[in-house]
Amino acid sequence: MNNNKYILNFIAELIHPNLEINHSKYFPTKINFWDKVVKHGSSHLVLPLIYSSIQKKKLVKYVPDDLLNFLKNLAEINYNRNKEILNQINQIVKILKEHKISYVFLKGAATLLYKKHDTIYTRMIGDIDLLIDKKDINNAQQILKNEG
């Protein structure tokens, strides 16, 4: 029973902060199960969150060692990338404040900025989304380009 709905239900239960995993429903399992978990987790950018959830819910013994190592390495890479992105966000904040330009961070950048501990390990962020008032957009764009 390794269809997509089954896998997605497992991932949803795994990453939900308050749900416990029904061990008899999912384990023991075949390798094919974990391949599909990785496939869907990757497509939804939640592999670091899956790794963290496996740890928190004490499911390590059910996960193949090679997969656990892969997820751990990916989570570490993600953490380091998020630290760099957070530094960039803080630089942008400083620059925009210096020039008295109002801004609002959105999506992953906002989550990373305001919930650092919760997201720096688990959230996969690829860019920094922010809103700037229409009257300031050209000025802000030029300032940020000049600052590199």
FIKOLZA-1660 file (N, C-alpha, C; in steps of 0.1 Angstrom, whole numbers, plus 5000, padded with zeros to 4 digits):
% residues 148
   i   px   py   pz ch aa at
   1 5008 4988 5000  A  M  N
   1 5000 5000 5000  A  M CA
   1 5009 5012 5000  A  M  C
   2 5016 5015 4990  A  N  N
   2 5026 5026 4989  A  N CA
   2 5021 5036 4979  A  N  C
   3 5008 5038 4977  A  N  N
   3 5003 5048 4968  A  N CA
   3 5006 5062 4973  A  N  C
   4 5004 5072 4964  A  N  N
   4 5007 5086 4967  A  N CA
   4 5000 5091 4979  A  N  C
   5 4987 5088 4980  A  K  N
   5 4979 5093 4992  A  K CA
   5 4984 5088 5005  A  K  C
   6 4988 5075 5005  A  Y  N
   6 4994 5069 5017  A  Y CA
   6 5007 5076 5021  A  Y  C
   7 5015 5078 5011  A  I  N
   7 5028 5085 5014  A  I CA
   7 5026 5099 5019  A  I  C
   8 5017 5106 5012  A  L  N
   8 5014 5120 5016  A  L CA
   8 5008 5121 5030  A  L  C
   9 4999 5111 5033  A  N  N
   9 4993 5111 5046  A  N CA
   9 5004 5108 5057  A  N  C
  10 5014 5099 5054  A  F  N
  10 5025 5097 5063  A  F CA
  10 5033 5110 5065  A  F  C
  11 5036 5117 5054  A  I  N
  11 5044 5129 5056  A  I CA
  11 5036 5139 5064  A  I  C
  12 5023 5141 5061  A  A  N
  12 5015 5150 5069  A  A CA
  12 5015 5147 5084  A  A  C
  13 5013 5134 5087  A  E  N
  13 5013 5130 5101  A  E CA
  13 5027 5132 5107  A  E  C
  14 5037 5129 5099  A  L  N
  14 5051 5130 5104  A  L CA
  14 5054 5145 5108  A  L  C
  15 5051 5154 5099  A  I  N
  15 5055 5168 5101  A  I CA
  15 5046 5176 5110  A  I  C
  16 5034 5170 5113  A  H  N
  16 5024 5177 5121  A  H CA
  16 5030 5177 5136  A  H  C
  17 5030 5189 5142  A  P  N
  17 5037 5190 5155  A  P CA
  17 5030 5182 5166  A  P  C
  18 5017 5179 5165  A  N  N
  18 5010 5173 5176  A  N CA
  18 5005 5159 5173  A  N  C
  19 5006 5154 5161  A  L  N
  19 5002 5141 5158  A  L CA
  19 5012 5130 5161  A  L  C
  20 5008 5119 5166  A  E  N
  20 5018 5108 5168  A  E CA
  20 5016 5098 5156  A  E  C
  21 5027 5092 5152  A  I  N
  21 5026 5082 5141  A  I CA
  21 5021 5069 5146  A  I  C
  22 5012 5064 5139  A  N  N
  22 5007 5050 5142  A  N CA
  22 5017 5040 5136  A  N  C
  23 5025 5035 5145  A  H  N
  23 5036 5026 5140  A  H CA
  23 5030 5014 5132  A  H  C
  24 5020 5008 5136  A  S  N
  24 5015 4996 5129  A  S CA
  24 5009 5000 5115  A  S  C
  25 5006 5012 5113  A  K  N
  25 5000 5016 5100  A  K CA
  25 5012 5018 5090  A  K  C
  26 5024 5022 5094  A  Y  N
  26 5034 5025 5085  A  Y CA
  26 5047 5016 5086  A  Y  C
  27 5049 5010 5097  A  F  N
  27 5061 5002 5099  A  F CA
  27 5058 4988 5103  A  F  C
  28 5065 4978 5099  A  P  N
  28 5077 4978 5091  A  P CA
  28 5073 4982 5076  A  P  C
  29 5082 4986 5069  A  T  N
  29 5079 4991 5055  A  T CA
  29 5090 4986 5046  A  T  C
  30 5087 4987 5033  A  K  N
  30 5097 4984 5023  A  K CA
  30 5105 4996 5019  A  K  C
  31 5116 4994 5013  A  I  N
  31 5125 5005 5008  A  I CA
  31 5117 5014 4999  A  I  C
  32 5109 5008 4991  A  N  N
  32 5101 5016 4981  A  N CA
  32 5093 5027 4989  A  N  C
  33 5088 5024 5001  A  F  N
  33 5081 5034 5009  A  F CA
  33 5090 5047 5011  A  F  C
  34 5103 5044 5015  A  W  N
  34 5112 5055 5018  A  W CA
  34 5116 5063 5005  A  W  C
  35 5117 5056 4994  A  D  N
  35 5120 5062 4981  A  D CA
  35 5109 5072 4978  A  D  C
  36 5097 5068 4980  A  K  N
  36 5085 5077 4977  A  K CA
  36 5084 5089 4987  A  K  C
  37 5088 5086 5000  A  V  N
  37 5088 5097 5010  A  V CA
  37 5098 5108 5005  A  V  C
  38 5110 5103 5001  A  V  N
  38 5120 5113 4996  A  V CA
  38 5115 5120 4984  A  V  C
  39 5109 5113 4974  A  K  N
  39 5104 5119 4962  A  K CA
  39 5094 5130 4965  A  K  C
  40 5084 5127 4973  A  H  N
  40 5074 5137 4977  A  H CA
  40 5079 5148 4986  A  H  C
  41 5087 5144 4995  A  G  N
  41 5093 5154 5004  A  G CA
  41 5102 5164 4997  A  G  C
  42 5109 5159 4987  A  S  N
  42 5118 5167 4979  A  S CA
  42 5109 5177 4970  A  S  C
  43 5099 5172 4964  A  S  N
  43 5091 5180 4956  A  S CA
  43 5083 5191 4963  A  S  C
  44 5081 5189 4976  A  H  N
  44 5074 5199 4985  A  H CA
  44 5084 5206 4994  A  H  C
  45 5097 5204 4991  A  L  N
  45 5108 5211 4999  A  L CA
  45 5107 5210 5014  A  L  C
  46 5104 5197 5018  A  V  N
  46 5102 5195 5033  A  V CA
  46 5112 5184 5038  A  V  C
  47 5122 5181 5030  A  L  N
  47 5131 5170 5035  A  L CA
  47 5138 5174 5048  A  L  C
  48 5143 5186 5050  A  P  N
  48 5149 5189 5063  A  P CA
  48 5138 5188 5075  A  P  C
  49 5126 5192 5072  A  L  N
  49 5115 5191 5081  A  L CA
  49 5112 5176 5084  A  L  C
  50 5113 5168 5074  A  I  N
  50 5111 5153 5076  A  I CA
  50 5122 5148 5085  A  I  C
  51 5134 5152 5083  A  Y  N
  51 5145 5147 5091  A  Y CA
  51 5143 5152 5106  A  Y  C
  52 5139 5164 5108  A  S  N
  52 5137 5169 5121  A  S CA
  52 5126 5162 5128  A  S  C
  53 5115 5159 5120  A  S  N
  53 5103 5152 5126  A  S CA
  53 5107 5138 5130  A  S  C
  54 5115 5131 5121  A  I  N
  54 5119 5118 5125  A  I CA
  54 5126 5118 5138  A  I  C
  55 5135 5128 5140  A  Q  N
  55 5142 5129 5153  A  Q CA
  55 5133 5132 5164  A  Q  C
  56 5124 5142 5163  A  K  N
  56 5115 5146 5174  A  K CA
  56 5106 5135 5178  A  K  C
  57 5101 5127 5168  A  K  N
  57 5091 5117 5171  A  K CA
  57 5097 5103 5173  A  K  C
  58 5111 5103 5175  A  K  N
  58 5118 5091 5178  A  K CA
  58 5115 5079 5169  A  K  C
  59 5117 5082 5156  A  L  N
  59 5114 5072 5146  A  L CA
  59 5127 5067 5139  A  L  C
  60 5138 5071 5144  A  V  N
  60 5151 5068 5138  A  V CA
  60 5153 5053 5135  A  V  C
  61 5148 5045 5144  A  K  N
  61 5150 5031 5142  A  K CA
  61 5142 5025 5131  A  K  C
  62 5133 5032 5125  A  Y  N
  62 5125 5027 5114  A  Y CA
  62 5131 5032 5100  A  Y  C
  63 5140 5041 5101  A  V  N
  63 5146 5047 5088  A  V CA
  63 5159 5040 5085  A  V  C
  64 5161 5036 5072  A  P  N
  64 5174 5031 5068  A  P CA
  64 5185 5040 5071  A  P  C
  65 5197 5035 5075  A  D  N
  65 5208 5043 5079  A  D CA
  65 5213 5053 5068  A  D  C
  66 5213 5047 5056  A  D  N
  66 5218 5056 5045  A  D CA
  66 5209 5067 5042  A  D  C
  67 5196 5065 5044  A  L  N
  67 5186 5076 5042  A  L CA
  67 5187 5086 5053  A  L  C
  68 5189 5081 5065  A  L  N
  68 5191 5090 5077  A  L CA
  68 5203 5099 5075  A  L  C
  69 5214 5093 5070  A  N  N
  69 5226 5101 5068  A  N CA
  69 5224 5111 5057  A  N  C
  70 5217 5107 5046  A  F  N
  70 5214 5117 5035  A  F CA
  70 5206 5128 5041  A  F  C
  71 5195 5125 5048  A  L  N
  71 5187 5136 5053  A  L CA
  71 5194 5145 5063  A  L  C
  72 5203 5139 5071  A  K  N
  72 5211 5147 5081  A  K CA
  72 5220 5157 5073  A  K  C
  73 5227 5152 5063  A  N  N
  73 5236 5160 5055  A  N CA
  73 5228 5171 5048  A  N  C
  74 5216 5168 5042  A  L  N
  74 5208 5178 5036  A  L CA
  74 5203 5189 5046  A  L  C
  75 5199 5184 5058  A  A  N
  75 5195 5194 5068  A  A CA
  75 5207 5203 5072  A  A  C
  76 5219 5198 5073  A  E  N
  76 5230 5206 5076  A  E CA
  76 5233 5216 5065  A  E  C
  77 5232 5212 5053  A  I  N
  77 5234 5221 5042  A  I CA
  77 5224 5232 5042  A  I  C
  78 5211 5228 5044  A  N  N
  78 5200 5237 5045  A  N CA
  78 5202 5247 5056  A  N  C
  79 5206 5243 5068  A  Y  N
  79 5209 5252 5079  A  Y CA
  79 5219 5262 5076  A  Y  C
  80 5230 5258 5070  A  N  N
  80 5241 5267 5066  A  N CA
  80 5236 5277 5056  A  N  C
  81 5228 5272 5046  A  R  N
  81 5223 5282 5036  A  R CA
  81 5214 5292 5043  A  R  C
  82 5205 5287 5052  A  N  N
  82 5196 5296 5058  A  N CA
  82 5203 5306 5067  A  N  C
  83 5215 5303 5073  A  K  N
  83 5223 5312 5081  A  K CA
  83 5227 5323 5071  A  K  C
  84 5232 5319 5059  A  E  N
  84 5236 5329 5050  A  E CA
  84 5225 5338 5045  A  E  C
  85 5213 5332 5043  A  I  N
  85 5202 5340 5038  A  I CA
  85 5198 5350 5050  A  I  C
  86 5198 5345 5062  A  L  N
  86 5194 5354 5073  A  L CA
  86 5204 5365 5074  A  L  C
  87 5217 5363 5072  A  N  N
  87 5226 5374 5071  A  N CA
  87 5223 5384 5060  A  N  C
  88 5219 5379 5049  A  Q  N
  88 5215 5388 5038  A  Q CA
  88 5203 5396 5041  A  Q  C
  89 5193 5389 5048  A  I  N
  89 5181 5396 5052  A  I CA
  89 5185 5408 5062  A  I  C
  90 5193 5405 5071  A  N  N
  90 5197 5415 5081  A  N CA
  90 5205 5426 5074  A  N  C
  91 5213 5424 5064  A  Q  N
  91 5219 5434 5056  A  Q CA
  91 5209 5443 5049  A  Q  C
  92 5199 5437 5043  A  I  N
  92 5188 5444 5036  A  I CA
  92 5181 5453 5046  A  I  C
  93 5178 5447 5058  A  V  N
  93 5171 5455 5068  A  V CA
  93 5179 5468 5072  A  V  C
  94 5192 5466 5074  A  K  N
  94 5200 5477 5078  A  K CA
  94 5201 5488 5067  A  K  C
  95 5202 5483 5055  A  I  N
  95 5203 5493 5043  A  I CA
  95 5190 5500 5042  A  I  C
  96 5179 5493 5042  A  L  N
  96 5166 5500 5040  A  L CA
  96 5162 5509 5052  A  L  C
  97 5166 5505 5064  A  K  N
  97 5164 5514 5075  A  K CA
  97 5172 5527 5074  A  K  C
  98 5185 5525 5070  A  E  N
  98 5193 5537 5068  A  E CA
  98 5188 5547 5058  A  E  C
  99 5180 5542 5048  A  H  N
  99 5175 5551 5038  A  H CA
  99 5160 5553 5040  A  H  C
 100 5155 5550 5052  A  K  N
 100 5141 5552 5056  A  K CA
 100 5131 5547 5046  A  K  C
 101 5134 5535 5041  A  I  N
 101 5125 5529 5032  A  I CA
 101 5117 5518 5039  A  I  C
 102 5104 5519 5038  A  S  N
 102 5095 5509 5045  A  S CA
 102 5095 5496 5037  A  S  C
 103 5094 5485 5044  A  Y  N
 103 5095 5472 5037  A  Y CA
 103 5087 5462 5045  A  Y  C
 104 5084 5451 5039  A  V  N
 104 5078 5439 5046  A  V CA
 104 5083 5427 5039  A  V  C
 105 5089 5418 5047  A  F  N
 105 5094 5405 5042  A  F CA
 105 5082 5396 5041  A  F  C
 106 5082 5387 5031  A  L  N
 106 5071 5377 5029  A  L CA
 106 5077 5363 5029  A  L  C
 107 5067 5354 5031  A  K  N
 107 5070 5339 5029  A  K CA
 107 5081 5335 5038  A  K  C
 108 5090 5327 5032  A  G  N
 108 5101 5321 5039  A  G CA
 108 5110 5331 5046  A  G  C
 109 5113 5342 5039  A  A  N
 109 5122 5352 5045  A  A CA
 109 5116 5358 5058  A  A  C
 110 5103 5360 5058  A  A  N
 110 5096 5365 5070  A  A CA
 110 5096 5355 5081  A  A  C
 111 5094 5343 5078  A  T  N
 111 5094 5332 5087  A  T CA
 111 5107 5330 5093  A  T  C
 112 5118 5331 5085  A  L  N
 112 5131 5329 5090  A  L CA
 112 5135 5341 5099  A  L  C
 113 5131 5353 5095  A  L  N
 113 5135 5365 5103  A  L CA
 113 5128 5365 5117  A  L  C
 114 5115 5361 5117  A  Y  N
 114 5107 5363 5129  A  Y CA
 114 5106 5350 5138  A  Y  C
 115 5109 5339 5132  A  K  N
 115 5108 5326 5139  A  K CA
 115 5121 5318 5136  A  K  C
 116 5133 5324 5139  A  K  N
 116 5146 5319 5135  A  K CA
 116 5147 5304 5140  A  K  C
 117 5145 5302 5153  A  H  N
 117 5147 5289 5158  A  H CA
 117 5139 5278 5152  A  H  C
 118 5126 5282 5149  A  D  N
 118 5117 5272 5144  A  D CA
 118 5120 5268 5129  A  D  C
 119 5126 5278 5122  A  T  N
 119 5127 5275 5107  A  T CA
 119 5141 5274 5102  A  T  C
 120 5151 5279 5109  A  I  N
 120 5164 5279 5103  A  I CA
 120 5169 5265 5100  A  I  C
 121 5164 5255 5107  A  Y  N
 121 5168 5241 5105  A  Y CA
 121 5160 5234 5094  A  Y  C
 122 5147 5238 5094  A  T  N
 122 5138 5230 5086  A  T CA
 122 5132 5236 5073  A  T  C
 123 5132 5249 5073  A  R  N
 123 5125 5256 5061  A  R CA
 123 5136 5257 5050  A  R  C
 124 5132 5253 5038  A  M  N
 124 5140 5254 5026  A  M CA
 124 5136 5267 5019  A  M  C
 125 5146 5276 5019  A  I  N
 125 5144 5290 5013  A  I CA
 125 5153 5292 5002  A  I  C
 126 5148 5297 4991  A  G  N
 126 5157 5299 4979  A  G CA
 126 5159 5313 4976  A  G  C
 127 5150 5322 4981  A  D  N
 127 5151 5336 4977  A  D CA
 127 5146 5344 4989  A  D  C
 128 5147 5357 4987  A  I  N
 128 5142 5366 4997  A  I CA
 128 5131 5375 4991  A  I  C
 129 5119 5373 4996  A  D  N
 129 5107 5381 4990  A  D CA
 129 5104 5392 5000  A  D  C
 130 5103 5404 4994  A  L  N
 130 5099 5415 5002  A  L CA
 130 5090 5425 4994  A  L  C
 131 5082 5433 5001  A  L  N
 131 5074 5443 4995  A  L CA
 131 5079 5457 4999  A  L  C
 132 5079 5465 4989  A  I  N
 132 5084 5479 4991  A  I CA
 132 5073 5488 4985  A  I  C
 133 5070 5499 4992  A  D  N
 133 5060 5509 4987  A  D CA
 133 5064 5513 4972  A  D  C
 134 5054 5514 4964  A  K  N
 134 5056 5517 4950  A  K CA
 134 5064 5530 4948  A  K  C
 135 5062 5540 4957  A  K  N
 135 5069 5552 4955  A  K CA
 135 5084 5551 4958  A  K  C
 136 5088 5540 4965  A  D  N
 136 5102 5538 4969  A  D CA
 136 5109 5527 4961  A  D  C
 137 5101 5521 4952  A  I  N
 137 5107 5508 4946  A  I CA
 137 5119 5511 4938  A  I  C
 138 5119 5521 4929  A  N  N
 138 5131 5524 4921  A  N CA
 138 5143 5528 4929  A  N  C
 139 5141 5536 4939  A  N  N
 139 5151 5541 4948  A  N CA
 139 5157 5528 4956  A  N  C
 140 5148 5520 4961  A  A  N
 140 5153 5508 4968  A  A CA
 140 5161 5499 4959  A  A  C
 141 5156 5497 4947  A  Q  N
 141 5163 5488 4938  A  Q CA
 141 5177 5493 4935  A  Q  C
 142 5178 5506 4933  A  Q  N
 142 5191 5512 4930  A  Q CA
 142 5200 5511 4942  A  Q  C
 143 5195 5514 4954  A  I  N
 143 5203 5513 4966  A  I CA
 143 5208 5499 4968  A  I  C
 144 5199 5489 4967  A  L  N
 144 5203 5475 4969  A  L CA
 144 5213 5470 4958  A  L  C
 145 5212 5475 4946  A  K  N
 145 5222 5472 4936  A  K CA
 145 5235 5478 4939  A  K  C
 146 5235 5490 4943  A  N  N
 146 5248 5497 4947  A  N CA
 146 5255 5490 4959  A  N  C
 147 5247 5485 4968  A  E  N
 147 5252 5478 4979  A  E CA
 147 5257 5464 4976  A  E  C
 148 5253 5459 4965  A  G  N
 148 5257 5445 4961  A  G CA
 148 5248 5435 4965  A  G  C
% end
